């Protein structure tokens, strides 16, 4: 039976349906000799496939990501050169990925997709009503017969971002017929680019940069592009020092930390630093200058189902200044009931 709302009455019904014969308490202790340890069977990693389709104003594209047991990612994408719906694009993406996996001679596969219609129709939990999807569904079942073990699992869109980005890229790319885009190479950058590009030049000692730092002429500022080193001099104008120091090749690993520490204790740095003058929160005009001077009332309803006392309307009054709330339920909306509510719950 389908599960309804969870209420306390459900527990009482369960206890009444399965009564205990006597009043003896349940013994939860298990004898040691009755326990047999069984090691859990370790599941060997299998191939995984994530698929997704994208349809937008520019075009349509499908993408699939194949993940081998050793963690290698294989990307497959195609631009759909005919008009199709979102559901058709999802089926096209799943079929494209299965065809690529079959070429790898894979026998066990786990399929993940963020299309509930494609996944649940493949599992047989949803009926096939669209005539356009019937050939896709039949062909997908034929491809599934090439595997000894295959499973289809629905995954949220947040966990399918790689395939989604691949399908969107394929839909927006302009690819002429007969051309094949080379595979993408994605690397992980673990540090800023300038860390591995700094080289010493002109045989200048790196301690010269520390001299600039200790002399109080460097102000650390943060930007999206780089770290700016500004020279603050009363007799000279403010000028960027980044190009000069970096061109000479002066750099040390804790330069950023040292600059931050210096700025926090440098008076001139704090004087010339950018000051945030915006209010911390959005300012809103106050409509009432003192408590309980202005009220707002609203009627909510009719509600369905009715409450236990057969009431189906809710009358709410809110004070604009203190946000104080008064509310009652009504069986019917009448002037007498509203007047009684104002006198009893608001005025008195």
C-alpha positions as CSV (number, residue, x, y, z in Angstrom):
1,X,0.0,0.0,0.0
2,X,1.3,3.5,-0.6
3,X,2.6,5.3,2.4
4,X,0.5,8.1,3.8
5,X,1.5,10.9,6.1
6,X,3.3,9.7,9.2
7,X,1.1,10.2,12.3
8,X,1.1,9.0,15.8
9,X,-2.0,6.9,15.1
10,X,0.1,4.7,12.7
11,X,2.2,3.5,15.7
12,X,-0.9,2.7,17.7
13,X,-2.4,0.8,14.8
14,X,0.8,-1.2,14.4
15,X,0.9,-2.2,18.1
16,X,-2.8,-3.1,18.0
17,X,-2.3,-5.3,14.9
18,X,0.8,-7.1,16.3
19,X,0.2,-7.5,20.0
20,X,2.7,-9.2,22.4
21,X,1.4,-12.4,24.1
22,X,2.9,-11.7,27.5
23,X,4.5,-8.9,29.4
24,X,8.1,-10.2,29.3
25,X,10.7,-7.8,28.0
26,X,12.6,-8.5,24.8
27,X,16.1,-9.9,25.4
28,X,18.5,-8.2,23.0
29,X,21.6,-10.1,24.2
30,X,23.0,-12.7,21.7
31,X,25.1,-15.6,22.9
32,X,28.7,-15.5,21.7
33,X,28.6,-19.1,20.5
34,X,25.7,-18.2,18.2
35,X,27.6,-15.6,16.2
36,X,29.4,-16.5,13.0
37,X,31.6,-13.9,11.4
38,X,31.2,-13.7,7.6
39,X,33.6,-11.5,5.7
40,X,31.8,-9.1,3.3
41,X,32.4,-9.8,-0.3
42,X,34.5,-7.1,-1.9
43,X,32.9,-5.6,-5.0
44,X,35.4,-5.3,-7.8
45,X,35.3,-1.9,-9.6
46,X,33.4,-2.0,-12.9
47,X,33.1,0.4,-15.8
48,X,30.8,3.4,-15.3
49,X,29.1,5.6,-17.9
50,X,27.5,9.0,-17.4
51,X,25.4,10.5,-20.2
52,X,23.5,13.6,-20.9
53,X,21.9,15.5,-23.8
54,X,21.5,19.3,-24.3
55,X,19.0,21.1,-26.5
56,X,19.1,24.9,-26.8
57,X,18.6,27.7,-29.3
58,X,22.1,27.1,-30.9
59,X,21.7,23.4,-31.5
60,X,21.6,20.0,-29.9
61,X,24.4,17.9,-28.6
62,X,25.0,14.6,-26.7
63,X,27.8,13.6,-24.5
64,X,29.0,10.6,-22.5
65,X,31.8,10.0,-20.0
66,X,33.2,6.5,-19.7
67,X,35.2,5.7,-16.6
68,X,37.4,2.6,-16.5
69,X,38.0,0.6,-13.3
70,X,41.5,2.2,-13.0
71,X,40.0,5.7,-13.1
72,X,40.7,6.7,-16.7
73,X,38.1,9.0,-18.3
74,X,37.1,8.6,-22.0
75,X,35.0,11.4,-23.5
76,X,32.5,10.8,-26.3
77,X,30.4,13.7,-27.8
78,X,28.4,14.3,-30.9
79,X,26.5,17.3,-32.4
80,X,23.0,16.3,-33.4
81,X,22.3,17.7,-36.8
82,X,18.5,17.2,-36.8
83,X,15.7,18.7,-34.7
84,X,15.0,16.7,-31.6
85,X,13.4,17.1,-28.2
86,X,15.1,16.8,-24.8
87,X,14.0,13.2,-24.3
88,X,15.3,12.2,-27.7
89,X,18.6,13.9,-26.9
90,X,18.8,11.9,-23.7
91,X,18.2,8.6,-25.5
92,X,20.8,9.6,-28.2
93,X,23.4,10.3,-25.5
94,X,22.7,6.9,-23.8
95,X,22.9,5.0,-27.0
96,X,26.1,6.9,-28.0
97,X,27.8,5.9,-24.7
98,X,26.7,2.3,-24.9
99,X,28.1,2.0,-28.5
100,X,31.4,3.3,-27.3
101,X,31.5,0.9,-24.3
102,X,30.7,-2.0,-26.6
103,X,33.8,-1.1,-28.7
104,X,35.9,-1.5,-25.5
105,X,34.6,-5.1,-25.1
106,X,33.2,-4.3,-21.7
107,X,30.8,-6.9,-20.2
108,X,29.8,-5.3,-16.9
109,X,28.6,-1.7,-16.8
110,X,26.9,0.8,-14.5
111,X,25.0,3.6,-16.3
112,X,24.1,6.9,-14.7
113,X,21.9,9.7,-16.1
114,X,19.9,12.7,-14.8
115,X,17.0,11.9,-17.1
116,X,14.3,10.2,-15.0
117,X,12.3,9.3,-18.1
118,X,15.1,7.5,-19.9
119,X,16.3,5.7,-16.8
120,X,12.9,4.6,-15.5
121,X,11.6,3.6,-18.9
122,X,14.7,1.5,-19.4
123,X,14.1,-0.2,-16.0
124,X,10.4,-0.8,-17.0
125,X,9.0,1.3,-14.2
126,X,7.5,3.9,-16.5
127,X,5.3,3.3,-19.5
128,X,6.2,4.3,-23.0
129,X,3.7,6.8,-24.3
130,X,5.6,8.9,-26.9
131,X,5.7,7.1,-30.2
132,X,8.9,8.9,-31.1
133,X,10.7,7.2,-28.3
134,X,9.6,3.7,-29.1
135,X,12.4,3.0,-31.7
136,X,15.0,4.4,-29.3
137,X,13.8,2.3,-26.4
138,X,13.8,-0.9,-28.5
139,X,17.3,-0.2,-29.9
140,X,18.6,0.6,-26.4
141,X,17.3,-2.8,-25.2
142,X,19.1,-4.5,-28.0
143,X,22.4,-2.8,-27.0
144,X,21.9,-3.8,-23.4
145,X,22.0,-7.5,-24.5
146,X,25.7,-7.2,-25.3
147,X,26.5,-7.0,-21.6
148,X,26.6,-9.8,-19.0
149,X,25.6,-7.3,-16.3
150,X,24.3,-3.8,-16.7
151,X,22.5,-1.5,-14.3
152,X,20.7,1.9,-14.9
153,X,20.7,4.4,-12.0
154,X,19.2,7.9,-11.8
155,X,21.7,10.5,-10.6
156,X,21.0,14.2,-9.8
157,X,22.2,16.8,-12.3
158,X,24.7,18.1,-9.7
159,X,26.6,14.8,-9.9
160,X,26.4,14.7,-13.7
161,X,28.1,18.0,-14.5
162,X,30.9,16.5,-16.6
163,X,28.6,14.9,-19.1
164,X,26.3,17.9,-19.0
165,X,29.2,20.3,-19.9
166,X,30.3,17.9,-22.6
167,X,26.8,17.8,-24.2
168,X,26.5,21.6,-24.0
169,X,29.9,22.1,-25.6
170,X,28.9,19.8,-28.5
171,X,25.6,21.6,-29.0
172,X,27.2,25.1,-29.2
173,X,30.3,24.1,-31.2
174,X,30.2,24.8,-34.9
175,X,31.5,21.6,-36.6
176,X,31.6,21.2,-40.3
177,X,30.7,17.8,-41.8
178,X,33.7,15.4,-41.9
179,X,35.7,17.2,-39.3
180,X,36.6,15.5,-36.0
181,X,37.6,17.6,-32.9
182,X,40.6,16.2,-31.2
183,X,40.2,14.8,-27.6
184,X,40.3,17.3,-24.8
185,X,43.2,17.3,-22.4
186,X,42.3,18.5,-18.9
187,X,45.1,19.0,-16.3
188,X,44.9,20.0,-12.7
189,X,46.8,23.1,-11.8
190,X,48.0,22.8,-8.2
191,X,49.6,26.2,-7.9
192,X,49.9,29.7,-9.5
193,X,51.6,29.8,-12.8
194,X,54.2,32.3,-11.7
195,X,55.6,29.8,-9.1
196,X,57.0,27.6,-11.8
197,X,57.9,30.5,-14.2
198,X,60.1,32.6,-12.0
199,X,63.8,32.6,-13.0
200,X,66.7,34.5,-11.6
201,X,68.2,37.2,-13.9
202,X,71.1,39.6,-13.9
203,X,72.5,37.8,-10.9
204,X,70.6,40.0,-8.4
205,X,70.2,38.6,-4.9
206,X,66.6,37.7,-3.9
207,X,67.2,39.5,-0.6
208,X,66.7,42.8,-2.4
209,X,62.9,42.1,-2.6
210,X,63.0,41.5,1.2
211,X,64.6,44.9,1.5
212,X,61.7,46.5,-0.4
213,X,59.3,44.7,1.9
214,X,61.0,45.6,5.2
215,X,61.5,49.2,4.2
216,X,57.7,49.7,4.2
217,X,57.4,50.5,0.5
218,X,55.2,47.6,-0.5
219,X,51.4,47.4,-0.1
220,X,49.7,44.2,-0.7
221,X,46.4,44.3,-2.7
222,X,44.3,41.5,-4.1
223,X,43.0,41.3,-7.6
224,X,41.6,38.7,-9.9
225,X,44.6,38.7,-12.2
226,X,47.7,39.0,-10.0
227,X,49.2,40.2,-6.7
228,X,50.0,43.9,-7.0
229,X,52.8,45.4,-5.1
230,X,52.4,49.1,-4.7
231,X,55.2,51.6,-3.7
232,X,53.9,54.1,-1.2
233,X,56.2,57.1,-1.0
234,X,55.3,60.6,0.3
235,X,57.6,62.3,-2.3
236,X,56.6,60.0,-5.2
237,X,53.4,59.0,-6.8
238,X,51.9,55.6,-6.3
239,X,53.2,53.2,-8.9
240,X,53.0,49.4,-9.4
241,X,56.1,47.5,-8.3
242,X,55.0,44.1,-9.5
243,X,56.6,44.3,-13.0
244,X,59.8,45.7,-11.6
245,X,60.3,43.0,-8.9
246,X,59.0,40.1,-11.0
247,X,61.1,41.2,-14.0
248,X,64.2,41.1,-11.8
249,X,63.2,37.6,-10.7
250,X,62.8,38.2,-7.0
251,X,60.4,35.8,-5.4
252,X,60.1,33.7,-2.2
253,X,57.5,31.1,-1.2
254,X,56.0,33.0,1.7
255,X,55.8,36.4,0.0
256,X,52.0,36.6,0.0
257,X,51.8,35.7,3.7
258,X,54.5,38.2,4.6
259,X,52.7,40.9,2.6
260,X,49.4,40.3,4.4
261,X,51.1,40.4,7.8
262,X,52.9,43.6,6.9
263,X,49.8,45.3,5.7
264,X,47.9,44.5,8.9
265,X,50.6,46.3,11.0
266,X,51.6,49.1,8.6
267,X,49.9,52.4,9.3
268,X,50.4,53.8,5.8
269,X,49.0,50.7,4.2
270,X,45.8,51.0,6.3
271,X,45.5,54.7,5.5
272,X,45.7,54.1,1.7
273,X,43.8,50.9,1.7
274,X,40.3,50.6,0.1
275,X,37.6,51.2,2.6
276,X,34.2,49.5,2.3
277,X,31.6,52.2,3.0
278,X,28.5,50.3,1.9
279,X,26.2,49.2,4.7
280,X,26.5,45.6,5.9
281,X,22.8,44.9,5.0
282,X,20.3,46.4,2.7
283,X,18.6,49.4,4.2
284,X,14.8,49.3,4.4
285,X,12.5,52.2,5.4
286,X,10.5,51.7,8.6
287,X,6.8,52.0,7.9
288,X,5.8,52.3,11.6
289,X,7.7,54.5,14.0
290,X,6.6,52.7,17.2
291,X,5.2,49.3,18.2
292,X,1.6,48.5,17.5
293,X,0.9,51.7,15.6
294,X,0.2,49.9,12.3
295,X,-1.2,46.5,11.6
296,X,-1.8,44.4,8.6
297,X,-4.6,41.8,8.3
298,X,-5.1,39.0,5.8
299,X,-7.5,36.1,5.3
300,X,-6.1,32.7,4.2
301,X,-8.4,30.1,2.9
302,X,-10.4,28.1,2.2
303,X,-8.0,25.3,3.3
304,X,-8.4,21.7,2.2
305,X,-8.8,19.5,4.1
306,X,-10.6,21.2,7.0
307,X,-9.2,21.2,10.5
308,X,-10.5,18.9,13.3
309,X,-13.1,21.5,14.4
310,X,-14.3,21.9,10.8
311,X,-12.6,25.3,10.3
312,X,-11.3,26.2,6.9
313,X,-10.3,29.9,7.1
314,X,-7.3,31.5,8.9
315,X,-7.4,35.2,10.0
316,X,-3.9,36.7,10.5
317,X,-2.9,40.1,11.9
318,X,0.8,41.2,11.9
319,X,2.3,44.3,13.6
320,X,4.6,46.1,11.1
321,X,7.1,47.2,13.7
322,X,7.6,44.2,16.0
323,X,6.4,41.5,13.5
324,X,4.1,40.2,16.3
325,X,1.5,37.7,14.9
326,X,-2.0,37.0,16.0
327,X,-4.1,34.3,14.2
328,X,-7.3,32.4,14.6
329,X,-9.2,29.8,12.6
330,X,-12.8,30.4,11.4
331,X,-15.5,28.2,10.1
332,X,-17.0,31.1,8.1
333,X,-15.9,34.7,7.5
334,X,-18.3,37.2,9.1
335,X,-18.0,40.8,10.3
336,X,-18.9,39.7,13.8
337,X,-16.1,37.2,14.0
338,X,-13.6,39.7,12.7
339,X,-14.7,42.4,15.1
340,X,-14.5,39.9,18.0
341,X,-11.0,38.9,16.9
342,X,-9.8,42.6,16.8
343,X,-11.3,43.4,20.3
344,X,-10.1,40.2,22.0
345,X,-6.8,39.4,20.4
346,X,-5.5,42.8,19.2
347,X,-6.9,45.7,21.2
348,X,-7.4,44.0,24.5
